[in-house]
Amino acid sequence: MSETIVGIVSALKSEASCLMKQRFSLFEISRIAPRTRLCLSGMGGAGALRASQMLHEYGVGGLISFGTAAALNDKLIPGDLVLPEATYCKGRELPVTLEWRERVVEMLPSYLTVVGGILADTQNPLSSQQEKLKLAEDAGACAADMESAIVAEFAAHRDIPFIAVRAIVDPLEFSPPSALLDAVHADGTVNVIKLTSAILNRSVSLKTLFHLGVGMRAACSTLSKVVQTVGLGFKSELTDRGFANEPVVGRIEENADTDQADSNANASNFR
């Protein structure tokens, strides 16, 4: 049984920093643990697809969509963790690898709020409560992001395991305005000039920035706790299988502390 390398797709640098504190560049494969590679995709489905393709060509045996999500109901708040049983895109549901998902859930601390359900795809950022409620009704979903369903679809086509690990960043009643999103680069970093202009012309308020900052800190805190608990390998003890939605079999016991120490020593090793 060969040791499987798992590939992680994250859209934002702030999300990737929950895995490791180092500089990540778009569409470069980074070795963050002995059997874990990360590819920063930027926001949106096109980048997620490209990152998935690059990781697959590298030789990963499983994919994880790791980052933040928007709540589609009033039961979820910033910092809640969504580990979906399925993703939804264009009228189609794609299941995750359930045994892999359950293995992660079992290791998580009890103080984290963890929910399952469906994670919906949105091609554009959701800018209102009405948009969120409509997507929730159409998809039967509890949360949404712009990348997970694309990674799930790619994994299904290649018959490789997939899970999504997503923390809520904005609740149902709050959505970042389009003017703020216009001031953000694909990797989530801020265009200071555009943001300053948006604040001065009052298209973005300081209150909005405060709410977004609080939500992002809560989401990143949760993601960091997941990594600290589960390890950078995310319990990805996988073997070759015929279908990505069948149970994972076999085990390669790995120690998360060993992974972290090794990855810190090799943090600058990009492949």
C-alpha positions, 0 to 999 in steps of 0.5 A: 500500500503506497503512502497517499499524498493529499492535496489542499485547495485554498482560495485565500492567503488568510485561509492558507495561513491557518495551515502554515505561517509562510508566504504562498503564491497563486498556483504554486504547489507548496509542501506543507507536510510530508504527505500534504501539498497546498495550492493557492487558487484565488477566489472562484471556480476557475482558479479552484479547477486549475489548482485541482488540475495542478495537484492531480498532475503532481500526483496527489491521491485525495483533495481537500477544499479548505477555507471559509464559507457564507452561512445560508441560515440563521443557525450558523454564526462566524466560527462554526465549522461546516464539514458537508456530506455533499456539495451542490452545483447546477442542480447536482449533488456530489457526495464527499468521501464519508469515511474520511469526513467522519474520521476528521469529525471524530478527532475534533474537540467538543467545543467546536460547533460542527455541522454537516449537510450540503455546501452550495456553490456560488459563482459570485460572492453573495451580497444580500440576505435574499440571495443567501436565502434563495440559494438555501432554498434551491440547493437545500444547503446550509452554507456556500462558497465559490470553490468546493463544488468545483474541487468536488466535481474534479475529484469525482471525475478522477475517482479520487477521495474528497472532503471540504473543511469550511468555517463560517465567515459571514452570517446570514444577515451580513454580506460584504458589499460589492464595493469592498470586494472590488478592493480585494485581490483574488488571493484575498489581499487588499488593494489599499488605494481602492479600499481607501477610496471606497471608505472616503466615498462611503461605499464601504463603512468602517462598521462593515470592515469591523464585522468582516474582520470579526468574522474572519478572525473567528473563522480562521481561529476555527480552521487553525484549531482543526489543523492543530487537532487533526494534523496537516495530513487530515487523517488521509489514510487512503488507498486506490479505489474505484469511486471517490464516494465509497468508504476509505479503506486502509490506514497509514498511521501518521503523527500530526506533531511529526508532520508539523515539525517536518513541515516547518523544517521544509517550509521553503520547499516548493515543488 
